[in-house]
């Protein structure tokens, strides 16, 4: 969803500047991390960092497709490795 909404936010402002684009990516990444705060501090930080990487990639590549593939890969790895760490 962020990959669709961030460019729309930029359309309404002057995201031609690197500062404005960086601010939108940073803000959306922090919000993305906050949405995963239920996973604890590590979940917040790791999700925020992934959000930053996804946002920077989206801005640099100008396409959402590589980020979607990357996100799917992260989800597959988390789905396979995650249960090992969740089971006590």
N, C-alpha and C positions, 0 to 999 in steps of 0.2 A: 504494500500500500504506500509506503514512504516513497518508493521509486516513482510512483505516479503523482503523488501530491507535492513533493518537493519542487519539481519543475513548474507546477501550477503556482506555487507560492512565489517562485522566482519570476513568473510572468507578470505578477502584480506589482513587483518592485524592480529595482535596478540590480538584478543579479548578474549583470555584465561585469561588475567589479568582482575581483577575487575575494575581497573582504565580505561582501554580501553573500556570495555563494558559500564561503567558509562558515559564516554565521548561521546560515540555514542548515548546512550539513551538521554542524556542531549541536545546534538546538534540537534537531530531529534525532540525533544520536543519543543525546542525553535523555530525551523523552522515551526513546526506544529502550534504553537501559532501565529507566524508571519503571516501565511496563513489565520488566523482568525482575523487579526487586524482590518478588516473592521467592526467588531462587537464592536469596542472600546477597551479601556484598560481592562475592565472586561472580555470581550470575549477572549482577548489575554491571560490573566493570567489564567482564568479557563480552557481554551483549553490546555495551556501549562502544567498545573497541571494534567489534565486528560492524556495528552500525557506521562508525567512522570510515572503516575500510570500504564498506559497500557504497557509502555516499561519495567518497573520493573517487572510487572506480566509476560510478555512474557519471559523475561530472567530467572525469578525464576521458572516458570512452565515448560519451554521448549516446550510450545505448543501455537499455535496461537488461537486455538478453544475457550478456555475460554475468551480470550480477545475479540474475535468477538462477542460472546454472550453478554458480558458485554457492549460493544459498542452499540449493537442493543438495549439493555435495556435503555441505556442513550438516544439514539435517540427516542425511543418510549416515554419516559417520557418528553423529550424536545418537542416532537410533540404534546403531550396532554396538558402539562402545558404552553408551550411557547406562544401559541396564547393569553392566558389570560394576559400575561405581555406585549405583543406586541401591543395589541389593546388599544388605549387611549380613 
